[in-house]
Amino acid sequence: MHELSTAVDVSALLCFKQCDHGPNVSIGNKALNTCMAEEVIEEIRKAAIKHD
């Protein structure tokens, strides 16, 4: 399991001025638009691996 408590910041930023393409999520420098929860989880996993 990855210890990310010092590396992860979760915050609400509305729709990144792309409300028509939501939900919108930013993970690192990558923006996901019209994404599903599974896509977000996969991107978080990828970011965690890069962080290690």
Buried (B, 14 or more C-beta within 10 A) or exposed (E): EEEEEEEEEEEEEEEEEEEEBEEBBEBEEEEBEEBEEEEBEBBBEEBBEEEE
